[in-house]
């Protein structure tokens, strides 16, 4: 495994003052379970424990992944202090009863609170009023102390504008599919103007799903320059923009290697070069049914 003495994942600060590590360990995608049949995925439990051992203290879950139980078991078995952890979970299945949904999630996670609680997508809503009503329920969760910070996921600018129009507490974060081949046009600058942190899921897409592509040669050259893998360049490209990257692996070697993303910084020009190359191709890995084929929003 990579020998990275003292490697520590850096953090950024959300608008409410909460610190969030810039790399999170995800429990969706490869770990996703189609139903909550009561079984326990020991491979996931063990992988989360490995991630915690290596220093991945930011754990990303969701009720729809059906993996909150495994996150809770791994946290308990790892004996990592609660203060070290940053736990995110999300609501969508039970969006009509957010108060009950957070209670169910906390029970599965075996926690008294989560660090970040997100509405998983805006597509449940048929009107701005639906978005605003759900957000008011999220604010009540924060007021109750069951979530330190609240935010959203997969929101476009129109969804954020509707939410902000009536919000007492604005969303601190929006977790979106984000990588060089899906930069979302004006969405990220808009979010930054509203002090909403960007969190990226599927940040390794140019390497894992979208080859060949215009970023291939550049990512390879940067990986050679910094003596890391292309995946670490993709993670660093996010980090150097202040974007939180959510990734995962079931392999300890890979988890260890990904920590090399903490050992260097790309130059501003290199970040721009990857962004510019990425604009030459469009690839969306999730929610394709909600967007026209060429829609880059």
C-alpha positions in Angstrom: 0.0 0.0 0.0 1.0 3.6 -0.4 3.1 4.8 2.4 1.7 8.2 3.3 3.0 9.2 6.7 0.8 11.8 8.3 -1.6 12.0 5.4 -4.7 13.8 6.6 -7.7 14.7 4.5 -8.2 18.5 4.6 -11.5 20.1 5.4 -13.5 23.0 4.1 -16.0 25.1 6.1 -19.7 25.2 5.4 -21.7 28.4 5.8 -22.9 27.4 9.3 -19.3 26.9 10.5 -19.3 23.1 10.3 -16.1 21.6 8.9 -16.5 18.9 6.3 -13.6 16.7 5.0 -12.9 17.2 1.3 -12.9 13.5 0.6 -15.8 11.3 1.7 -16.3 7.5 1.6 -19.5 6.7 -0.2 -21.8 3.8 0.6 -24.0 4.0 -2.5 -23.2 2.9 -6.1 -21.3 -0.4 -5.8 -22.7 -1.0 -2.3 -26.3 -0.1 -3.1 -28.9 -2.7 -1.9 -32.2 -2.8 -3.8 -34.3 -3.6 -0.7 -33.9 -3.4 3.0 -34.3 -7.1 3.7 -32.7 -7.0 7.1 -29.5 -8.6 6.0 -26.1 -7.2 6.8 -23.4 -6.7 4.1 -20.3 -7.7 6.1 -18.1 -6.8 3.1 -19.3 -3.2 3.4 -19.0 -3.1 7.1 -15.4 -4.3 6.9 -14.6 -1.8 4.1 -16.0 1.1 6.1 -13.9 0.0 9.0 -10.8 -0.1 6.7 -11.6 3.3 5.5 -11.9 4.7 9.0 -8.6 3.0 9.9 -7.0 4.8 7.0 -8.4 8.2 8.0 -11.6 8.5 5.9 -13.8 10.0 8.7 -16.3 11.5 6.3 -19.0 8.7 5.6 -21.7 9.3 3.0 -24.9 7.4 3.3 -28.6 7.6 2.3 -31.8 5.9 3.2 -32.4 4.8 -0.4 -29.0 3.0 -0.5 -30.2 0.7 2.3 -26.7 0.8 3.8 -27.2 3.0 6.9 -27.3 -0.2 9.1 -23.8 -1.2 7.9 -22.5 2.3 8.5 -23.8 2.2 12.0 -22.3 -1.2 12.7 -18.9 -0.2 11.3 -18.8 3.0 13.4 -19.6 1.0 16.5 -17.1 -1.8 15.8 -14.4 0.7 14.8 -14.6 2.5 18.1 -13.7 5.8 16.4 -14.8 8.7 18.6 -18.0 10.5 17.4 -16.2 13.8 17.4 -13.8 12.6 14.7 -16.6 11.5 12.3 -18.5 13.5 9.7 -21.6 11.4 8.8 -23.9 12.4 6.0 -27.2 10.8 5.1 -30.1 11.7 2.8 -33.9 11.5 2.6 -36.0 10.8 -0.4 -38.0 7.6 0.1 -39.8 9.1 3.1 -39.7 12.7 1.9 -43.3 13.2 2.9 -42.4 12.6 6.6 -38.9 14.0 7.1 -39.3 14.0 10.9 -39.9 10.2 10.9 -37.3 9.6 8.2 -34.4 11.2 10.3 -35.5 9.1 13.3 -35.3 5.9 11.3 -32.0 6.9 9.8 -30.5 7.7 13.2 -31.7 4.4 14.6 -30.0 2.5 11.8 -26.8 4.6 12.1 -26.9 4.1 15.9 -26.3 7.9 16.3 -27.9 10.7 18.1 -27.3 13.1 15.2 -25.8 13.3 11.7 -23.4 16.0 10.7 -25.2 16.6 7.4 -28.7 15.7 6.3 -29.6 16.2 2.7 -32.8 16.0 0.5 -31.5 13.5 -2.0 -33.2 15.0 -5.1 -35.7 17.7 -6.1 -37.6 15.4 -8.5 -40.2 14.5 -5.9 -41.6 18.0 -6.1 -44.4 19.1 -8.5 -44.1 22.8 -7.5 -41.9 25.3 -5.7 -44.2 25.0 -2.7 -43.3 21.3 -2.4 -39.6 22.2 -2.3 -40.3 24.9 0.2 -42.4 22.7 2.5 -39.8 19.9 2.5 -37.1 22.5 3.3 -39.1 23.8 6.3 -39.2 20.2 7.6 -35.4 20.0 7.1 -35.0 23.2 9.1 -37.0 21.6 11.9 -34.6 18.7 11.9 -31.7 21.1 12.3 -33.5 23.0 15.1 -34.1 19.7 16.9 -30.3 19.0 17.0 -30.7 15.8 14.9 -28.6 17.3 12.1 -25.7 19.8 12.6 -26.0 20.9 9.0 -28.7 20.6 6.3 -28.4 20.6 2.5 -29.6 19.2 -0.7 -28.5 16.9 -3.6 -29.0 16.9 -7.3 -30.6 20.4 -7.2 -30.4 22.7 -10.2 -30.4 26.5 -9.9 -34.2 26.7 -10.2 -34.6 24.3 -7.3 -32.1 26.3 -5.2 -33.8 29.6 -6.0 -37.2 28.2 -5.0 -35.8 26.8 -1.7 -33.9 30.0 -0.8 -36.9 32.2 -1.4 -38.5 31.0 1.9 -35.6 29.5 3.8 -34.8 30.6 7.3 -31.6 28.5 7.1 -30.1 28.2 3.6 -28.7 24.9 2.3 -25.0 24.6 3.2 -24.2 22.1 0.5 -25.5 20.6 -2.8 -24.2 17.1 -3.7 -24.2 16.7 -7.5 -22.7 14.5 -10.1 -19.6 16.5 -10.9 -16.5 15.7 -13.0 -14.7 17.2 -16.0 -17.4 15.9 -18.4 -20.3 17.3 -16.3 -19.5 20.8 -15.0 -23.1 22.1 -15.0 -22.6 25.4 -16.7 -23.5 28.3 -14.4 -24.7 26.1 -11.5 -21.4 26.0 -9.6 -20.7 29.7 -9.9 -24.2 30.4 -8.7 -23.8 28.1 -5.7 -20.6 29.8 -4.8 -22.3 33.1 -5.0 -24.8 31.8 -2.4 -22.1 30.3 -0.2 -23.3 26.8 -0.9 -20.5 24.2 -1.0 -20.4 21.8 -3.9 -20.0 18.1 -3.2 -19.2 15.8 -6.1 -20.3 12.3 -6.5 -18.9 10.1 -9.3 -15.7 12.4 -9.5 -13.7 9.5 -11.2 -16.1 9.2 -14.1 -13.6 10.2 -16.8 -11.4 7.3 -15.8 -14.0 4.7 -14.8 -16.9 5.2 -17.2 -16.2 7.7 -19.9 -13.0 6.6 -21.7 -11.9 7.4 -24.3 -12.2 11.1 -23.9 -10.4 14.5 -24.3 -9.1 14.4 -20.7 -7.2 11.0 -21.1 -3.8 12.4 -22.2 -3.9 15.3 -19.7 -4.8 13.1 -16.7 -2.1 10.6 -17.6 0.5 13.4 -17.9 -0.5 14.9 -14.6 -0.5 11.5 -12.9 3.1 11.0 -14.2 4.1 14.4 -13.0 2.9 14.0 -9.5 3.7 10.3 -9.2 0.1 9.3 -8.5 -2.8 7.6 -10.3 -5.2 9.3 -12.6 -7.9 8.8 -9.9 -6.0 11.0 -7.5 -5.7 13.7 -10.2 -9.5 13.6 -10.6 -10.0 13.9 -6.8 -7.4 16.7 -6.6 -9.1 18.6 -9.4 -12.2 18.7 -7.2 -10.3 19.5 -4.0 -8.3 22.4 -5.6 -11.7 24.0 -6.4 -12.9 23.7 -2.8 -15.2 20.9 -3.9 -15.9 17.9 -1.6 -15.3 14.6 -3.5 -17.3 11.4 -2.6 -15.6 8.2 -3.7 -15.5 4.6 -2.7 -13.7 1.3 -3.1 -13.9 -2.1 -1.5 -10.1 -2.5 -1.8 -7.8 -1.4 1.0 -5.0 -0.8 -1.5 -7.1 1.5 -3.6 -8.4 3.4 -0.5 -4.8 3.9 0.6 -3.7 5.0 -2.9 -6.4 7.6 -3.1 -5.0 9.3 0.0 -2.1 10.4 -2.3 -4.5 13.1 -3.4 -3.7 14.9 -0.1 0.0 15.0 -0.8 0.1 17.6 -3.7 -1.7 20.5 -5.3 -2.3 21.1 -8.9 -1.4 24.5 -10.3 -4.4 26.8 -11.2 -3.5 26.4 -14.9 -3.6 22.6 -14.6 -7.0 22.8 -12.9 -8.2 25.1 -15.8 -6.7 22.8 -18.4 -8.6 19.8 -17.1 -11.8 21.9 -17.0 -11.3 23.1 -20.5 -10.6 19.6 -21.9 -13.6 18.3 -20.1 -15.9 20.8 -21.9 -15.1 19.0 -25.1 -17.2 16.0 -24.0 -20.5 15.5 -22.3 -21.2 12.5 -20.1 -23.9 12.1 -17.5 -23.9 8.8 -15.5 -27.0 9.4 -13.3 -30.5 10.8 -13.7 -30.3 10.5 -17.5 -34.1 10.1 -17.7 -34.5 13.6 -16.2 -32.4 15.4 -18.9 -32.2 15.7 -22.6 -29.1 14.0 -24.1 -27.2 17.2 -24.7 -28.4 19.0 -21.5 -25.3 20.0 -19.5 -27.1 21.7 -16.6 
